[in-house]
Amino acid sequence: MSLRQRRIAVFALAVLCVGASSARASDRRRQVETAGLSHVLRGVHFLSRGHASASIPHFRLALLYDSSSPFIHLKLSEAWQRTGDIERAKRVIAAGLRHAPKDPGLNLSAGALALAARDYRSAQSYLEHAIASSNTLERAG
């Protein structure tokens, strides 16, 4: 085998390996997305069936896959509220607001929690942020 043929063989092997590794990376990415979604769906299932305690581990795992999702923060907070742990519910909402400070759902939930705690100034601020989004007003009709 000549030097030129060896170089072509090495190059071809390298191309095959890179293609295979990027395909594997794509497969891994797809598996991670599927795993995160699977936990969200399980959490929603348990929460909708009235099993808030069973939904919490799934929402917490889902946050490992997508820590910035306002939806997952809302659902996890809802689950904590249903179990009676209001402080954890507030912490989850606060964490969600750090990632998405203008999210109307998170602000609405934070406002409702502040109202329940009779913290009217905070409630007003959160609720004003919630309705400041044009999305919120469009959904309200």
mmCIF file of the C-alpha atoms, coordinates in Angstrom:
data_MODEL
# 
_entry.id   MODEL 
# 
loop_
_atom_site.group_PDB 
_atom_site.id 
_atom_site.type_symbol 
_atom_site.label_atom_id 
_atom_site.label_alt_id 
_atom_site.label_comp_id 
_atom_site.label_asym_id 
_atom_site.label_entity_id 
_atom_site.label_seq_id 
_atom_site.pdbx_PDB_ins_code 
_atom_site.Cartn_x 
_atom_site.Cartn_y 
_atom_site.Cartn_z 
_atom_site.occupancy 
_atom_site.B_iso_or_equiv 
_atom_site.pdbx_formal_charge 
_atom_site.auth_seq_id 
_atom_site.auth_comp_id 
_atom_site.auth_asym_id 
_atom_site.auth_atom_id 
_atom_site.pdbx_PDB_model_num 
ATOM 1   C CA . MET A 1 1   ? 0.000   0.000  0.000  1.00 0.00 ? 1   MET A CA 1 
ATOM 2   C CA . SER A 1 2   ? 1.433   3.347  -1.039 1.00 0.00 ? 2   SER A CA 1 
ATOM 3   C CA . LEU A 1 3   ? 1.675   6.373  1.206  1.00 0.00 ? 3   LEU A CA 1 
ATOM 4   C CA . ARG A 1 4   ? -1.123  8.057  -0.739 1.00 0.00 ? 4   ARG A CA 1 
ATOM 5   C CA . GLN A 1 5   ? -3.429  5.049  -0.301 1.00 0.00 ? 5   GLN A CA 1 
ATOM 6   C CA . ARG A 1 6   ? -2.684  4.960  3.440  1.00 0.00 ? 6   ARG A CA 1 
ATOM 7   C CA . ARG A 1 7   ? -3.549  8.647  3.771  1.00 0.00 ? 7   ARG A CA 1 
ATOM 8   C CA . ILE A 1 8   ? -6.824  8.117  1.901  1.00 0.00 ? 8   ILE A CA 1 
ATOM 9   C CA . ALA A 1 9   ? -7.649  5.114  4.114  1.00 0.00 ? 9   ALA A CA 1 
ATOM 10  C CA . VAL A 1 10  ? -6.887  7.089  7.306  1.00 0.00 ? 10  VAL A CA 1 
ATOM 11  C CA . PHE A 1 11  ? -8.943  10.033 6.045  1.00 0.00 ? 11  PHE A CA 1 
ATOM 12  C CA . ALA A 1 12  ? -11.874 7.766  5.151  1.00 0.00 ? 12  ALA A CA 1 
ATOM 13  C CA . LEU A 1 13  ? -11.699 6.118  8.568  1.00 0.00 ? 13  LEU A CA 1 
ATOM 14  C CA . ALA A 1 14  ? -11.639 9.531  10.257 1.00 0.00 ? 14  ALA A CA 1 
ATOM 15  C CA . VAL A 1 15  ? -14.677 10.679 8.273  1.00 0.00 ? 15  VAL A CA 1 
ATOM 16  C CA . LEU A 1 16  ? -16.551 7.513  9.206  1.00 0.00 ? 16  LEU A CA 1 
ATOM 17  C CA . CYS A 1 17  ? -15.679 7.927  12.899 1.00 0.00 ? 17  CYS A CA 1 
ATOM 18  C CA . VAL A 1 18  ? -16.704 11.605 12.976 1.00 0.00 ? 18  VAL A CA 1 
ATOM 19  C CA . GLY A 1 19  ? -19.971 10.803 11.220 1.00 0.00 ? 19  GLY A CA 1 
ATOM 20  C CA . ALA A 1 20  ? -20.672 7.964  13.627 1.00 0.00 ? 20  ALA A CA 1 
ATOM 21  C CA . SER A 1 21  ? -19.797 10.071 16.671 1.00 0.00 ? 21  SER A CA 1 
ATOM 22  C CA . SER A 1 22  ? -22.024 12.968 15.562 1.00 0.00 ? 22  SER A CA 1 
ATOM 23  C CA . ALA A 1 23  ? -24.833 10.479 14.916 1.00 0.00 ? 23  ALA A CA 1 
ATOM 24  C CA . ARG A 1 24  ? -24.281 9.046  18.404 1.00 0.00 ? 24  ARG A CA 1 
ATOM 25  C CA . ALA A 1 25  ? -24.280 12.572 19.849 1.00 0.00 ? 25  ALA A CA 1 
ATOM 26  C CA . SER A 1 26  ? -27.560 13.263 18.060 1.00 0.00 ? 26  SER A CA 1 
ATOM 27  C CA . ASP A 1 27  ? -29.013 10.021 19.405 1.00 0.00 ? 27  ASP A CA 1 
ATOM 28  C CA . ARG A 1 28  ? -27.867 10.905 22.934 1.00 0.00 ? 28  ARG A CA 1 
ATOM 29  C CA . ARG A 1 29  ? -29.410 14.367 22.638 1.00 0.00 ? 29  ARG A CA 1 
ATOM 30  C CA . ARG A 1 30  ? -32.678 12.803 21.489 1.00 0.00 ? 30  ARG A CA 1 
ATOM 31  C CA . GLN A 1 31  ? -32.576 10.336 24.394 1.00 0.00 ? 31  GLN A CA 1 
ATOM 32  C CA . VAL A 1 32  ? -32.014 13.171 26.887 1.00 0.00 ? 32  VAL A CA 1 
ATOM 33  C CA . GLU A 1 33  ? -34.935 15.162 25.458 1.00 0.00 ? 33  GLU A CA 1 
ATOM 34  C CA . THR A 1 34  ? -37.137 12.073 25.559 1.00 0.00 ? 34  THR A CA 1 
ATOM 35  C CA . ALA A 1 35  ? -36.138 11.298 29.152 1.00 0.00 ? 35  ALA A CA 1 
ATOM 36  C CA . GLY A 1 36  ? -36.927 14.871 30.264 1.00 0.00 ? 36  GLY A CA 1 
ATOM 37  C CA . LEU A 1 37  ? -40.271 14.826 28.502 1.00 0.00 ? 37  LEU A CA 1 
ATOM 38  C CA . SER A 1 38  ? -41.052 11.423 29.973 1.00 0.00 ? 38  SER A CA 1 
ATOM 39  C CA . HIS A 1 39  ? -40.598 12.788 33.488 1.00 0.00 ? 39  HIS A CA 1 
ATOM 40  C CA . VAL A 1 40  ? -42.757 15.831 32.730 1.00 0.00 ? 40  VAL A CA 1 
ATOM 41  C CA . LEU A 1 41  ? -45.544 13.611 31.406 1.00 0.00 ? 41  LEU A CA 1 
ATOM 42  C CA . ARG A 1 42  ? -45.337 11.281 34.397 1.00 0.00 ? 42  ARG A CA 1 
ATOM 43  C CA . GLY A 1 43  ? -45.403 14.231 36.771 1.00 0.00 ? 43  GLY A CA 1 
ATOM 44  C CA . VAL A 1 44  ? -48.446 15.712 35.044 1.00 0.00 ? 44  VAL A CA 1 
ATOM 45  C CA . HIS A 1 45  ? -50.136 12.312 35.097 1.00 0.00 ? 45  HIS A CA 1 
ATOM 46  C CA . PHE A 1 46  ? -49.632 11.838 38.840 1.00 0.00 ? 46  PHE A CA 1 
ATOM 47  C CA . LEU A 1 47  ? -50.584 15.448 39.609 1.00 0.00 ? 47  LEU A CA 1 
ATOM 48  C CA . SER A 1 48  ? -53.788 15.215 37.566 1.00 0.00 ? 48  SER A CA 1 
ATOM 49  C CA . ARG A 1 49  ? -54.711 11.983 39.390 1.00 0.00 ? 49  ARG A CA 1 
ATOM 50  C CA . GLY A 1 50  ? -54.334 13.673 42.764 1.00 0.00 ? 50  GLY A CA 1 
ATOM 51  C CA . HIS A 1 51  ? -50.989 12.092 43.639 1.00 0.00 ? 51  HIS A CA 1 
ATOM 52  C CA . ALA A 1 52  ? -48.948 15.254 44.182 1.00 0.00 ? 52  ALA A CA 1 
ATOM 53  C CA . SER A 1 53  ? -46.302 13.483 46.258 1.00 0.00 ? 53  SER A CA 1 
ATOM 54  C CA . ALA A 1 54  ? -45.691 10.998 43.455 1.00 0.00 ? 54  ALA A CA 1 
ATOM 55  C CA . SER A 1 55  ? -45.351 13.783 40.882 1.00 0.00 ? 55  SER A CA 1 
ATOM 56  C CA . ILE A 1 56  ? -42.634 15.687 42.748 1.00 0.00 ? 56  ILE A CA 1 
ATOM 57  C CA . PRO A 1 57  ? -39.690 13.360 41.961 1.00 0.00 ? 57  PRO A CA 1 
ATOM 58  C CA . HIS A 1 58  ? -40.615 13.401 38.278 1.00 0.00 ? 58  HIS A CA 1 
ATOM 59  C CA . PHE A 1 59  ? -40.788 17.183 38.077 1.00 0.00 ? 59  PHE A CA 1 
ATOM 60  C CA . ARG A 1 60  ? -37.499 17.464 39.960 1.00 0.00 ? 60  ARG A CA 1 
ATOM 61  C CA . LEU A 1 61  ? -35.863 15.067 37.505 1.00 0.00 ? 61  LEU A CA 1 
ATOM 62  C CA . ALA A 1 62  ? -37.383 16.984 34.592 1.00 0.00 ? 62  ALA A CA 1 
ATOM 63  C CA . LEU A 1 63  ? -35.743 20.145 35.939 1.00 0.00 ? 63  LEU A CA 1 
ATOM 64  C CA . LEU A 1 64  ? -32.376 18.406 35.683 1.00 0.00 ? 64  LEU A CA 1 
ATOM 65  C CA . TYR A 1 65  ? -32.987 18.103 31.935 1.00 0.00 ? 65  TYR A CA 1 
ATOM 66  C CA . ASP A 1 66  ? -34.412 21.627 31.501 1.00 0.00 ? 66  ASP A CA 1 
ATOM 67  C CA . SER A 1 67  ? -33.732 23.857 34.471 1.00 0.00 ? 67  SER A CA 1 
ATOM 68  C CA . SER A 1 68  ? -35.109 26.975 32.792 1.00 0.00 ? 68  SER A CA 1 
ATOM 69  C CA . SER A 1 69  ? -38.602 25.667 31.963 1.00 0.00 ? 69  SER A CA 1 
ATOM 70  C CA . PRO A 1 70  ? -41.308 27.870 33.487 1.00 0.00 ? 70  PRO A CA 1 
ATOM 71  C CA . PHE A 1 71  ? -43.868 25.091 32.946 1.00 0.00 ? 71  PHE A CA 1 
ATOM 72  C CA . ILE A 1 72  ? -41.917 22.560 35.007 1.00 0.00 ? 72  ILE A CA 1 
ATOM 73  C CA . HIS A 1 73  ? -41.365 25.125 37.768 1.00 0.00 ? 73  HIS A CA 1 
ATOM 74  C CA . LEU A 1 74  ? -45.086 25.886 37.829 1.00 0.00 ? 74  LEU A CA 1 
ATOM 75  C CA . LYS A 1 75  ? -46.073 22.235 38.025 1.00 0.00 ? 75  LYS A CA 1 
ATOM 76  C CA . LEU A 1 76  ? -43.502 21.436 40.709 1.00 0.00 ? 76  LEU A CA 1 
ATOM 77  C CA . SER A 1 77  ? -44.694 24.426 42.728 1.00 0.00 ? 77  SER A CA 1 
ATOM 78  C CA . GLU A 1 78  ? -48.285 23.269 42.310 1.00 0.00 ? 78  GLU A CA 1 
ATOM 79  C CA . ALA A 1 79  ? -47.330 19.807 43.542 1.00 0.00 ? 79  ALA A CA 1 
ATOM 80  C CA . TRP A 1 80  ? -45.598 21.249 46.616 1.00 0.00 ? 80  TRP A CA 1 
ATOM 81  C CA . GLN A 1 81  ? -48.654 23.423 47.307 1.00 0.00 ? 81  GLN A CA 1 
ATOM 82  C CA . ARG A 1 82  ? -50.951 20.411 47.127 1.00 0.00 ? 82  ARG A CA 1 
ATOM 83  C CA . THR A 1 83  ? -48.781 18.567 49.651 1.00 0.00 ? 83  THR A CA 1 
ATOM 84  C CA . GLY A 1 84  ? -49.022 21.584 51.955 1.00 0.00 ? 84  GLY A CA 1 
ATOM 85  C CA . ASP A 1 85  ? -45.380 22.662 51.689 1.00 0.00 ? 85  ASP A CA 1 
ATOM 86  C CA . ILE A 1 86  ? -45.915 26.304 50.751 1.00 0.00 ? 86  ILE A CA 1 
ATOM 87  C CA . GLU A 1 87  ? -42.318 27.339 51.493 1.00 0.00 ? 87  GLU A CA 1 
ATOM 88  C CA . ARG A 1 88  ? -40.942 24.876 48.958 1.00 0.00 ? 88  ARG A CA 1 
ATOM 89  C CA . ALA A 1 89  ? -43.574 26.012 46.469 1.00 0.00 ? 89  ALA A CA 1 
ATOM 90  C CA . LYS A 1 90  ? -42.352 29.589 46.912 1.00 0.00 ? 90  LYS A CA 1 
ATOM 91  C CA . ARG A 1 91  ? -38.715 28.549 46.478 1.00 0.00 ? 91  ARG A CA 1 
ATOM 92  C CA . VAL A 1 92  ? -39.528 26.720 43.243 1.00 0.00 ? 92  VAL A CA 1 
ATOM 93  C CA . ILE A 1 93  ? -41.364 29.750 41.863 1.00 0.00 ? 93  ILE A CA 1 
ATOM 94  C CA . ALA A 1 94  ? -38.451 32.002 42.889 1.00 0.00 ? 94  ALA A CA 1 
ATOM 95  C CA . ALA A 1 95  ? -36.025 29.688 41.079 1.00 0.00 ? 95  ALA A CA 1 
ATOM 96  C CA . GLY A 1 96  ? -38.238 29.761 37.995 1.00 0.00 ? 96  GLY A CA 1 
ATOM 97  C CA . LEU A 1 97  ? -38.392 33.557 38.093 1.00 0.00 ? 97  LEU A CA 1 
ATOM 98  C CA . ARG A 1 98  ? -34.588 33.713 38.155 1.00 0.00 ? 98  ARG A CA 1 
ATOM 99  C CA . HIS A 1 99  ? -34.606 31.907 34.791 1.00 0.00 ? 99  HIS A CA 1 
ATOM 100 C CA . ALA A 1 100 ? -37.685 33.600 33.306 1.00 0.00 ? 100 ALA A CA 1 
ATOM 101 C CA . PRO A 1 101 ? -38.442 36.825 35.206 1.00 0.00 ? 101 PRO A CA 1 
ATOM 102 C CA . LYS A 1 102 ? -41.110 37.970 32.747 1.00 0.00 ? 102 LYS A CA 1 
ATOM 103 C CA . ASP A 1 103 ? -43.034 34.707 32.539 1.00 0.00 ? 103 ASP A CA 1 
ATOM 104 C CA . PRO A 1 104 ? -46.695 35.556 33.239 1.00 0.00 ? 104 PRO A CA 1 
ATOM 105 C CA . GLY A 1 105 ? -47.536 32.147 34.713 1.00 0.00 ? 105 GLY A CA 1 
ATOM 106 C CA . LEU A 1 106 ? -44.686 32.248 37.207 1.00 0.00 ? 106 LEU A CA 1 
ATOM 107 C CA . ASN A 1 107 ? -45.517 35.834 38.169 1.00 0.00 ? 107 ASN A CA 1 
ATOM 108 C CA . LEU A 1 108 ? -49.181 34.967 38.559 1.00 0.00 ? 108 LEU A CA 1 
ATOM 109 C CA . SER A 1 109 ? -48.340 32.028 40.805 1.00 0.00 ? 109 SER A CA 1 
ATOM 110 C CA . ALA A 1 110 ? -45.884 34.126 42.826 1.00 0.00 ? 110 ALA A CA 1 
ATOM 111 C CA . GLY A 1 111 ? -48.599 36.783 43.188 1.00 0.00 ? 111 GLY A CA 1 
ATOM 112 C CA . ALA A 1 112 ? -51.146 34.233 44.386 1.00 0.00 ? 112 ALA A CA 1 
ATOM 113 C CA . LEU A 1 113 ? -48.674 32.848 46.935 1.00 0.00 ? 113 LEU A CA 1 
ATOM 114 C CA . ALA A 1 114 ? -47.867 36.374 48.136 1.00 0.00 ? 114 ALA A CA 1 
ATOM 115 C CA . LEU A 1 115 ? -51.582 37.158 48.458 1.00 0.00 ? 115 LEU A CA 1 
ATOM 116 C CA . ALA A 1 116 ? -52.117 34.015 50.514 1.00 0.00 ? 116 ALA A CA 1 
ATOM 117 C CA . ALA A 1 117 ? -49.283 35.133 52.801 1.00 0.00 ? 117 ALA A CA 1 
ATOM 118 C CA . ARG A 1 118 ? -50.859 38.626 53.005 1.00 0.00 ? 118 ARG A CA 1 
ATOM 119 C CA . ASP A 1 119 ? -47.781 40.189 51.415 1.00 0.00 ? 119 ASP A CA 1 
ATOM 120 C CA . TYR A 1 120 ? -49.776 42.677 49.371 1.00 0.00 ? 120 TYR A CA 1 
ATOM 121 C CA . ARG A 1 121 ? -46.871 44.766 48.040 1.00 0.00 ? 121 ARG A CA 1 
ATOM 122 C CA . SER A 1 122 ? -45.107 41.715 46.591 1.00 0.00 ? 122 SER A CA 1 
ATOM 123 C CA . ALA A 1 123 ? -48.405 40.373 45.288 1.00 0.00 ? 123 ALA A CA 1 
ATOM 124 C CA . GLN A 1 124 ? -49.103 43.631 43.481 1.00 0.00 ? 124 GLN A CA 1 
ATOM 125 C CA . SER A 1 125 ? -45.647 43.662 41.923 1.00 0.00 ? 125 SER A CA 1 
ATOM 126 C CA . TYR A 1 126 ? -45.884 40.043 40.722 1.00 0.00 ? 126 TYR A CA 1 
ATOM 127 C CA . LEU A 1 127 ? -49.389 40.506 39.371 1.00 0.00 ? 127 LEU A CA 1 
ATOM 128 C CA . GLU A 1 128 ? -48.397 43.683 37.526 1.00 0.00 ? 128 GLU A CA 1 
ATOM 129 C CA . HIS A 1 129 ? -45.569 41.729 35.886 1.00 0.00 ? 129 HIS A CA 1 
ATOM 130 C CA . ALA A 1 130 ? -48.025 38.970 35.014 1.00 0.00 ? 130 ALA A CA 1 
ATOM 131 C CA . ILE A 1 131 ? -50.399 41.270 33.158 1.00 0.00 ? 131 ILE A CA 1 
ATOM 132 C CA . ALA A 1 132 ? -47.620 43.343 31.563 1.00 0.00 ? 132 ALA A CA 1 
ATOM 133 C CA . SER A 1 133 ? -47.114 40.626 28.983 1.00 0.00 ? 133 SER A CA 1 
ATOM 134 C CA . SER A 1 134 ? -49.151 41.153 25.833 1.00 0.00 ? 134 SER A CA 1 
ATOM 135 C CA . ASN A 1 135 ? -49.585 37.372 25.770 1.00 0.00 ? 135 ASN A CA 1 
ATOM 136 C CA . THR A 1 136 ? -51.508 37.444 29.017 1.00 0.00 ? 136 THR A CA 1 
ATOM 137 C CA . LEU A 1 137 ? -53.986 40.064 27.849 1.00 0.00 ? 137 LEU A CA 1 
ATOM 138 C CA . GLU A 1 138 ? -54.560 38.230 24.546 1.00 0.00 ? 138 GLU A CA 1 
ATOM 139 C CA . ARG A 1 139 ? -55.282 34.986 26.385 1.00 0.00 ? 139 ARG A CA 1 
ATOM 140 C CA . ALA A 1 140 ? -57.689 36.744 28.754 1.00 0.00 ? 140 ALA A CA 1 
ATOM 141 C CA . GLY A 1 141 ? -59.778 37.763 25.779 1.00 0.00 ? 141 GLY A CA 1 
# 
